[in-house]
Amino acid sequence: MADKPNASSSNRGFKIGKAPVRIQKAPPEEFLSLDVPARPKVDASDVVVPDGYKVEAVMTGLSFPTDVTFADDGTIFVSEGGSSWPTRPYMPARVVIIKPNGKTEAITMNVQAGPRGIAWREGELYMAIKGGYHMQVAKYNLETGKLTVLIDKLPSGGWHEPGGPVFGPDGLMYFGNGSVSQQGVCLPMGFTVDLAKHPLAHDVPGQDVTLTGNNVWSRDPRRPYPYLTQTGPFKPFGTTAEKGEVIKGALFCNSAVWRSKPDGSDVELLAWGIRNPFGMAINEEGELYVSDNDFEEKGERAIAKDPDRIWHIKNAKQPFGSVKTPDWYGFPDICGDGLPVNHEKHHPEKGKPADLFLQDPPPWAGPAAFLEQPHSCMCKMDFSSSDSFGHKGELFVAEWGTLAPLNSPRREDLDHGFRVIRVDVKKGTAEPFMHNKEFGPASRIGGGGIERPVSCKFSPNGKDLYVLDFGHARIDKGAMFAFAHTGVLWKITKEEETHE
């Protein structure tokens, strides 16, 4: 077994402030020839939306954007996550602010990663921030410059992302945190992003669980080839699990969803076992829905044909403070379709089928409200609440798009995602709403259309849908690489009817 790493598992905090941003206004025709080699063209005419709607690009040149939100007066906030994954060039994390009068500035911060989700409430910007061994939920007052860290105990340091924050009709704050591991156990692929910086990071369950004792053999990237090691679930890389071992559950776990008062007090765990609860949305009835990304057919615990899903978090309708036992949605042992990871449907093309990690797991809280194609990478989402825009009560979901062939060997996965869909969560059905003329990113199919939608949010009056496009990410069988200055903010508006 490898030597135990010597590392600190505490965050160091961060500084925050404001800085001017130079933004140049330009007519749409200038977007057709941009001085950005990785995305030289942005052309709304290459984007397909339903009849009766129009789409336009309102901002280009963003770097690794993650979310968009609005103040009540129409001020736009766009978070940029910074270079916490392989990028060119390196870019710091920040939040770009565009005021109704056209004035622009940025909230700058020296965090290790950056904001993954943002929300505006009562004059303050709330942020879910990845970085270090613990993710943070913080709020920033733009008038006073005061930063308040509300939550700083949620274990992170691995592959997946924070979710939220979002605020419900009940005035409570809802937020999530993805798993440290990709496949339920820390493996070498994670070292390409976060585990090399956080060797002590591991998953933490939301309830007491008993382990089967199954471990996963892998190479050890910390030592010269061909050193091998074993790793168990809910353990740092290189640490084994024992049969019958009990891992204690914790309020501050990961792969989970919580709620609290807006000041971060009285935290309540609603659900866990959600691999990556990156997208969160609450409808007018106060029902919470969460997007979740599938297992990958890659590495030493490869799992095939696992659908992306949207979960209905039923505990969110329970009175605040009354949830004593969180619901479990399947991670690390059940796929989105309710089948165990070792079911023959989910056997990988290469390698051995996955072993189960949990002995006598909790009851499964499924089924999912909606199942999507594997590797679509559903991200941020929002409910339509306006008759003016249409489709009131339906959920609009940004799909970042597949990482195949990096995370799947199957040709059919290569064009999954790269669009915005609208979902009827009551029926479990969906229709494409925004996509290119051919399914796939513009960098592959040609033209100036969308690349990778990461967030969508309705304007305060509900009449406009803003779609945040992460930009160009190059994917091959061995690596991914994202390019700065290629992100775009699009706006979709319903055209006014003309009566002759």
C-alpha positions as CSV (number, residue, x, y, z in Angstrom):
1,M,0.0,0.0,0.0
2,A,1.2,3.5,-0.8
3,D,2.4,5.8,2.0
4,K,-0.3,8.0,3.5
5,P,0.0,11.5,2.1
6,N,0.9,14.4,4.3
7,A,-1.4,17.2,3.5
8,S,-3.6,19.7,5.1
9,S,-7.4,19.2,4.7
10,S,-8.4,22.7,5.6
11,N,-9.3,25.7,3.3
12,R,-7.3,28.9,3.5
13,G,-10.1,31.3,2.7
14,F,-9.8,33.9,-0.1
15,K,-9.7,37.6,-0.9
16,I,-12.4,39.2,-3.0
17,G,-12.9,42.7,-4.5
18,K,-14.0,44.6,-7.6
19,A,-12.1,45.5,-10.8
20,P,-13.0,47.3,-14.0
21,V,-13.7,45.2,-17.1
22,R,-13.3,46.6,-20.6
23,I,-16.2,45.4,-22.9
24,Q,-16.6,46.7,-26.4
25,K,-20.0,46.9,-27.9
26,A,-20.3,45.5,-31.4
27,P,-23.0,44.8,-34.0
28,P,-23.8,41.1,-34.7
29,E,-22.0,41.1,-38.0
30,E,-18.7,41.7,-36.2
31,F,-19.3,38.4,-34.3
32,L,-18.8,36.6,-37.7
33,S,-15.0,37.3,-37.6
34,L,-13.6,37.2,-34.1
35,D,-9.9,37.4,-33.1
36,V,-10.2,34.1,-31.2
37,P,-8.6,31.2,-33.2
38,A,-10.5,28.6,-31.0
39,R,-13.9,30.2,-31.9
40,P,-13.5,32.6,-34.8
41,K,-17.2,32.9,-35.5
42,V,-20.4,33.3,-33.5
43,D,-23.5,33.3,-35.8
44,A,-27.1,33.2,-34.4
45,S,-28.4,32.1,-37.8
46,D,-26.7,28.7,-37.3
47,V,-28.7,28.1,-34.2
48,V,-32.2,26.5,-34.3
49,V,-35.0,27.5,-32.0
50,P,-38.7,26.8,-32.5
51,D,-40.8,28.9,-34.8
52,G,-42.0,32.1,-33.1
53,Y,-38.7,32.6,-31.2
54,K,-35.5,34.4,-32.0
55,V,-32.0,34.0,-30.7
56,E,-29.1,36.4,-30.5
57,A,-25.7,36.5,-29.0
58,V,-25.4,39.3,-26.4
59,M,-21.8,38.7,-25.1
60,T,-18.8,36.8,-26.5
61,G,-15.2,36.3,-25.2
62,L,-16.1,34.7,-21.8
63,S,-13.7,32.3,-20.3
64,F,-15.0,29.0,-18.8
65,P,-18.4,30.5,-17.7
66,T,-20.4,28.4,-15.3
67,D,-23.6,30.2,-14.4
68,V,-25.8,33.3,-15.1
69,T,-28.2,35.2,-12.8
70,F,-29.9,38.5,-12.5
71,A,-30.6,41.3,-10.0
72,D,-34.1,42.6,-9.8
73,D,-33.2,45.7,-11.9
74,G,-31.9,43.5,-14.8
75,T,-28.2,43.6,-13.9
76,I,-26.6,40.4,-15.4
77,F,-24.0,38.4,-13.5
78,V,-21.9,35.7,-15.2
79,S,-19.6,33.6,-13.2
80,E,-16.3,32.4,-14.7
81,G,-14.9,29.3,-13.0
82,G,-11.2,29.8,-13.6
83,S,-8.6,27.3,-14.7
84,S,-9.2,24.4,-12.3
85,W,-9.1,22.0,-15.2
86,P,-6.7,21.8,-18.2
87,T,-7.1,25.1,-20.1
88,R,-5.3,27.4,-22.5
89,P,-4.4,30.0,-21.3
90,Y,-4.7,30.1,-17.5
91,M,-7.5,32.3,-16.4
92,P,-8.5,33.4,-12.9
93,A,-12.0,33.0,-11.4
94,R,-14.4,36.0,-11.4
95,V,-18.0,37.2,-11.8
96,V,-18.6,39.6,-14.7
97,I,-21.3,42.3,-14.0
98,I,-23.2,44.0,-16.8
99,K,-25.5,46.8,-15.5
100,P,-28.6,48.0,-17.3
101,N,-26.8,51.3,-18.2
102,G,-24.0,49.3,-19.9
103,K,-21.4,49.8,-17.2
104,T,-19.3,46.7,-16.6
105,E,-17.1,45.5,-13.8
106,A,-16.0,42.2,-12.2
107,I,-15.9,40.6,-8.8
108,T,-12.4,39.1,-8.6
109,M,-11.3,36.4,-6.2
110,N,-8.1,34.3,-5.6
111,V,-9.8,31.0,-5.0
112,Q,-8.2,27.8,-6.1
113,A,-11.1,26.9,-8.4
114,G,-14.1,29.3,-8.6
115,P,-17.8,30.0,-8.5
116,R,-19.9,27.2,-10.0
117,G,-23.3,28.6,-9.2
118,I,-24.6,32.1,-8.4
119,A,-27.9,33.5,-7.2
120,W,-29.1,37.1,-6.3
121,R,-31.1,37.7,-3.2
122,E,-31.9,41.0,-1.4
123,G,-29.0,43.0,-2.7
124,E,-26.3,40.2,-2.3
125,L,-24.7,37.7,-4.6
126,Y,-24.7,34.1,-3.3
127,M,-22.0,31.8,-4.7
128,A,-21.2,28.1,-4.6
129,I,-17.5,27.9,-4.8
130,K,-15.3,24.9,-5.6
131,G,-11.7,24.8,-4.3
132,G,-9.7,23.1,-1.6
133,Y,-10.8,20.2,0.5
134,H,-14.2,21.8,1.2
135,M,-16.6,23.7,-1.1
136,Q,-18.0,26.9,0.2
137,V,-21.3,28.8,0.0
138,A,-20.6,32.5,0.4
139,K,-22.4,35.8,-0.2
140,Y,-20.9,39.1,-1.3
141,N,-22.4,42.5,-0.7
142,L,-21.7,44.7,-3.8
143,E,-22.3,47.9,-1.9
144,T,-20.1,47.3,1.2
145,G,-17.7,44.8,-0.3
146,K,-18.3,42.4,2.6
147,L,-17.8,38.7,2.0
148,T,-19.5,36.3,4.3
149,V,-18.7,32.5,4.1
150,L,-21.9,30.7,5.1
151,I,-21.0,27.1,4.6
152,D,-17.4,25.7,4.7
153,K,-17.7,22.1,5.7
154,L,-18.8,20.2,2.7
155,P,-16.1,17.7,1.6
156,S,-14.8,18.3,-1.9
157,G,-11.3,18.3,-3.6
158,G,-12.3,15.9,-6.3
159,W,-14.0,15.5,-9.7
160,H,-17.5,16.9,-9.4
161,E,-19.1,20.2,-8.7
162,P,-21.2,22.2,-6.2
163,G,-24.8,22.7,-7.1
164,G,-27.0,25.8,-6.5
165,P,-27.5,27.9,-4.5
166,V,-31.2,28.5,-5.4
167,F,-33.9,30.0,-3.2
168,G,-37.4,28.5,-2.9
169,P,-40.8,30.2,-2.3
170,D,-40.2,29.3,1.3
171,G,-37.3,31.7,1.5
172,L,-34.8,28.8,2.2
173,M,-31.5,28.3,0.4
174,Y,-31.0,25.0,-1.4
175,F,-27.5,23.8,-2.5
176,G,-25.7,20.6,-3.4
177,N,-22.2,19.0,-3.7
178,G,-21.1,16.3,-6.1
179,S,-19.0,13.3,-5.4
180,V,-15.2,13.4,-5.0
181,S,-14.8,10.3,-7.1
182,Q,-16.0,9.7,-10.7
183,Q,-17.1,6.1,-10.2
184,G,-17.7,5.7,-6.5
185,V,-14.0,5.1,-5.7
186,C,-11.0,7.4,-6.1
187,L,-9.0,6.4,-9.2
188,P,-6.1,7.6,-11.3
189,M,-8.2,9.6,-13.8
190,G,-9.1,12.0,-11.0
191,F,-5.4,13.0,-10.7
192,T,-5.7,14.8,-14.0
193,V,-7.9,17.5,-12.3
194,D,-8.1,17.5,-8.5
195,L,-6.8,14.5,-6.6
196,A,-3.1,15.4,-7.2
197,K,-3.8,18.6,-5.2
198,H,-6.0,16.9,-2.6
199,P,-4.7,13.4,-2.0
200,L,-6.7,13.0,1.2
201,A,-10.0,13.7,-0.5
202,H,-12.7,11.0,-0.5
203,D,-16.4,10.5,-0.6
204,V,-18.5,10.8,2.6
205,P,-21.9,9.1,2.9
206,G,-25.1,10.8,4.2
207,Q,-26.0,7.7,6.2
208,D,-24.2,4.9,8.0
209,V,-23.3,2.3,5.3
210,T,-21.8,-1.2,5.6
211,L,-19.2,-2.1,2.9
212,T,-19.0,-5.3,0.9
213,G,-15.2,-5.2,1.1
214,N,-14.8,-4.9,-2.7
215,N,-11.8,-2.8,-3.7
216,V,-10.6,-1.6,-7.1
217,W,-7.1,-2.3,-8.4
218,S,-5.4,0.5,-10.4
219,R,-2.0,1.9,-11.3
220,D,-0.6,4.3,-8.8
221,P,0.3,7.6,-10.5
222,R,2.3,8.7,-7.5
223,R,4.9,6.0,-8.1
224,P,6.9,4.8,-11.1
225,Y,5.1,2.4,-13.4
226,P,4.1,-0.5,-12.9
227,Y,3.2,0.0,-9.2
228,L,-0.3,-1.0,-8.4
229,T,-2.6,-0.2,-5.5
230,Q,-6.1,-1.0,-4.2
231,T,-8.7,1.6,-3.2
232,G,-12.1,1.2,-1.5
233,P,-15.2,3.4,-1.5
234,F,-15.3,6.3,0.9
235,K,-11.5,6.2,1.2
236,P,-8.6,8.3,0.0
237,F,-6.8,6.9,-3.0
238,G,-4.7,3.9,-2.0
239,T,-6.7,3.0,1.1
240,T,-8.6,-0.3,1.2
241,A,-12.0,-1.2,2.5
242,E,-12.8,-4.2,4.7
243,K,-15.8,-6.5,4.4
244,G,-18.4,-5.5,7.0
245,E,-16.7,-2.2,7.7
246,V,-19.2,0.5,8.7
247,I,-18.6,4.1,7.4
248,K,-20.4,6.6,9.5
249,G,-22.8,9.0,7.7
250,A,-22.4,12.7,8.2
251,L,-24.6,15.8,7.8
252,F,-21.7,17.4,5.8
253,C,-21.2,14.6,3.2
254,N,-21.1,14.8,-0.5
255,S,-23.1,13.6,-3.5
256,A,-25.9,15.4,-1.6
257,V,-28.5,18.1,-1.5
258,W,-29.2,20.4,1.6
259,R,-31.3,23.4,2.6
260,S,-30.7,26.0,5.2
261,K,-31.8,29.5,6.2
262,P,-30.3,32.2,4.0
263,D,-27.5,32.9,6.6
264,G,-26.4,29.2,6.3
265,S,-27.7,28.2,9.7
266,D,-29.9,25.1,10.5
267,V,-28.5,23.0,7.7
268,E,-30.8,20.1,6.8
269,L,-29.7,17.1,4.6
270,L,-32.5,16.2,2.2
271,A,-30.8,13.6,-0.1
272,W,-27.6,11.9,-0.9
273,G,-26.3,9.4,-3.5
274,I,-26.6,11.9,-6.3
275,R,-23.4,11.7,-8.3
276,N,-23.3,15.3,-9.5
277,P,-26.2,17.6,-8.5
278,F,-24.9,20.5,-10.6
279,G,-28.3,21.8,-11.8
280,M,-31.0,22.7,-9.4
281,A,-34.4,24.4,-10.0
282,I,-37.5,25.0,-7.9
283,N,-41.0,25.5,-9.5
284,E,-43.8,27.7,-8.4
285,E,-45.2,24.9,-6.2
286,G,-41.9,24.7,-4.3
287,E,-40.9,21.3,-5.8
288,L,-37.1,20.8,-6.1
289,Y,-35.6,19.1,-9.2
290,V,-31.9,18.3,-9.6
291,S,-29.9,17.2,-12.6
292,D,-27.4,14.4,-12.3
293,N,-24.7,13.0,-14.6
294,D,-24.2,9.4,-15.4
295,F,-21.4,7.0,-14.6
296,E,-18.6,6.8,-17.2
297,E,-17.5,3.8,-19.3
298,K,-13.9,4.5,-18.5
299,G,-11.2,3.4,-16.1
300,E,-11.0,0.6,-13.6
301,R,-14.7,0.6,-12.6
302,A,-16.2,1.3,-16.0
303,I,-20.1,1.3,-16.2
304,A,-21.8,1.4,-19.5
305,K,-25.1,3.0,-20.8
306,D,-26.0,4.8,-17.6
307,P,-28.6,7.5,-18.5
308,D,-28.3,11.1,-17.4
309,R,-31.3,11.9,-15.1
310,I,-33.3,14.6,-13.3
311,W,-34.3,13.7,-9.7
312,H,-37.4,15.0,-7.9
313,I,-36.2,15.7,-4.4
314,K,-39.4,14.9,-2.5
315,N,-38.0,15.8,0.9
316,A,-38.0,19.4,-0.1
317,K,-41.7,19.5,0.4
318,Q,-41.4,18.3,4.0
319,P,-41.6,21.0,6.7
320,F,-38.2,22.7,7.3
321,G,-36.4,20.8,10.1
322,S,-38.5,17.7,9.9
323,V,-36.3,15.5,7.7
324,K,-34.6,13.0,10.0
325,T,-33.5,10.5,7.3
326,P,-32.3,11.7,3.9
327,D,-33.4,9.9,0.8
328,W,-30.8,7.9,-1.1
329,Y,-30.7,8.1,-4.9
330,G,-28.2,5.3,-5.7
331,F,-24.6,6.5,-5.9
332,P,-22.3,4.5,-5.8
333,D,-24.1,1.3,-6.7
334,I,-27.3,2.1,-8.7
335,C,-27.6,3.6,-12.2
336,G,-30.2,6.2,-13.2
337,D,-32.5,3.5,-14.5
338,G,-32.7,1.8,-11.1
339,L,-30.5,-1.1,-12.1
340,P,-27.4,-2.0,-10.1
341,V,-24.1,-1.1,-11.7
342,N,-23.2,-4.8,-12.1
343,H,-26.4,-5.6,-14.2
344,E,-25.5,-7.0,-17.6
345,K,-27.0,-3.9,-19.3
346,H,-24.3,-1.8,-17.7
347,H,-21.3,-4.1,-18.5
348,P,-18.5,-2.2,-20.2
349,E,-17.1,-3.2,-23.6
350,K,-13.7,-3.5,-22.0
351,G,-12.7,-4.7,-18.5
352,K,-14.6,-6.4,-15.8
353,P,-18.1,-5.5,-14.7
354,A,-18.3,-3.2,-11.6
355,D,-18.6,-4.7,-8.2
356,L,-21.1,-3.5,-5.6
357,F,-19.7,-1.5,-2.7
358,L,-22.7,-1.3,-0.3
359,Q,-24.0,-4.2,1.8
360,D,-27.8,-3.8,2.5
361,P,-28.0,-0.3,1.0
362,P,-30.8,2.2,2.0
363,P,-34.0,2.1,0.0
364,W,-33.7,3.7,-3.4
365,A,-35.6,7.0,-3.8
366,G,-36.2,6.7,-7.5
367,P,-37.4,6.5,-10.2
368,A,-36.1,9.6,-11.9
369,A,-38.4,12.3,-13.1
370,F,-36.7,12.2,-16.5
371,L,-34.0,10.0,-18.1
372,E,-31.8,11.5,-20.9
373,Q,-29.3,9.9,-23.3
374,P,-26.0,8.8,-21.6
375,H,-23.3,11.4,-21.5
376,S,-25.5,14.3,-22.4
377,C,-24.2,16.1,-19.3
378,M,-27.3,18.0,-18.2
379,C,-26.2,21.1,-16.2
380,K,-28.0,24.2,-14.9
381,M,-31.7,24.6,-15.5
382,D,-34.7,26.8,-14.8
383,F,-38.5,26.6,-14.9
384,S,-40.5,28.9,-17.2
385,S,-43.0,30.9,-15.2
386,S,-44.3,33.2,-17.9
387,D,-47.1,32.9,-20.3
388,S,-45.4,35.6,-22.4
389,F,-42.4,33.2,-23.1
390,G,-44.6,30.1,-23.2
391,H,-44.2,26.5,-21.9
392,K,-45.1,27.7,-18.4
393,G,-44.2,25.1,-15.8
394,E,-41.8,23.3,-18.0
395,L,-38.1,22.9,-17.1
396,F,-35.4,24.2,-19.5
397,V,-32.1,22.3,-19.2
398,A,-28.7,23.1,-20.6
399,E,-26.8,20.1,-21.9
400,W,-23.0,20.6,-21.9
401,G,-22.5,17.6,-24.1
402,T,-20.6,14.4,-24.1
403,L,-17.0,13.8,-23.1
404,A,-16.8,10.9,-25.5
405,P,-14.4,9.4,-26.6
406,L,-12.7,10.3,-23.3
407,N,-15.4,8.8,-21.1
408,S,-17.2,6.4,-23.5
409,P,-15.9,4.2,-26.4
410,R,-19.3,4.2,-28.2
411,R,-19.9,6.1,-31.4
412,E,-23.5,6.7,-30.6
413,D,-22.5,8.8,-27.6
414,L,-20.5,11.3,-29.7
415,D,-23.4,13.7,-30.4
416,H,-25.3,13.5,-27.2
417,G,-26.0,16.9,-25.6
418,F,-24.9,20.2,-27.0
419,R,-28.3,21.7,-26.7
420,V,-31.1,23.0,-24.5
421,I,-34.1,20.9,-23.9
422,R,-37.5,21.6,-22.3
423,V,-38.7,18.9,-19.9
424,D,-42.3,18.1,-18.7
425,V,-41.3,16.8,-15.3
426,K,-44.8,15.4,-14.7
427,K,-44.8,13.3,-17.8
428,G,-41.1,12.5,-17.9
429,T,-40.8,13.7,-21.6
430,A,-38.6,16.3,-23.3
431,E,-38.2,18.2,-26.6
432,P,-35.2,19.9,-28.1
433,F,-35.5,23.7,-27.8
434,M,-32.1,25.1,-28.9
435,H,-29.5,23.3,-30.9
436,N,-27.4,23.6,-34.0
437,K,-28.6,22.7,-37.5
438,E,-26.8,19.4,-37.0
439,F,-26.5,18.0,-33.5
440,G,-23.1,18.5,-32.1
441,P,-20.8,21.5,-31.2
442,A,-20.0,24.2,-33.8
443,S,-16.3,23.4,-33.5
444,R,-17.0,19.9,-34.9
445,I,-19.8,20.4,-37.4
446,G,-18.8,23.9,-38.6
447,G,-20.5,27.2,-38.5
448,G,-20.9,29.8,-35.7
449,G,-23.6,28.1,-33.6
450,I,-23.5,26.9,-30.0
451,E,-20.7,24.9,-28.4
452,R,-21.5,23.6,-24.9
453,P,-24.5,25.1,-23.0
454,V,-23.8,25.1,-19.3
455,S,-26.6,27.2,-17.8
456,C,-29.9,28.7,-18.7
457,K,-31.9,31.2,-16.7
458,F,-35.0,33.3,-17.3
459,S,-34.8,37.1,-16.9
460,P,-36.6,38.6,-13.9
461,N,-39.8,39.3,-15.9
462,G,-39.7,35.7,-17.4
463,K,-39.9,37.0,-21.0
464,D,-36.3,36.1,-22.1
465,L,-34.3,32.9,-21.7
466,Y,-30.6,33.5,-21.4
467,V,-28.4,30.5,-22.3
468,L,-24.7,30.5,-21.2
469,D,-22.4,28.7,-23.6
470,F,-19.2,27.4,-21.9
471,G,-17.3,27.6,-25.2
472,H,-14.9,25.3,-27.0
473,A,-13.5,22.2,-25.2
474,R,-11.3,19.8,-27.3
475,I,-11.9,16.1,-26.3
476,D,-9.9,13.1,-27.4
477,K,-9.4,9.6,-26.1
478,G,-6.8,10.7,-23.6
479,A,-7.6,14.2,-22.4
480,M,-9.8,17.3,-22.5
481,F,-8.7,20.8,-23.0
482,A,-10.8,24.0,-22.7
483,F,-10.1,27.3,-24.4
484,A,-10.4,30.7,-22.9
485,H,-12.3,33.6,-24.5
486,T,-14.7,31.2,-26.3
487,G,-17.8,31.5,-24.1
488,V,-20.9,33.1,-25.3
489,L,-24.1,34.4,-23.6
490,W,-27.2,33.9,-25.9
491,K,-30.7,35.3,-25.5
492,I,-33.9,33.7,-26.7
493,T,-37.0,35.8,-27.0
494,K,-40.5,35.1,-28.2
495,E,-41.3,37.2,-31.2
496,E,-44.4,39.4,-31.0
497,E,-47.3,38.4,-33.1
498,T,-48.3,40.8,-35.9
499,H,-52.0,41.3,-36.8
500,E,-52.9,42.7,-40.2
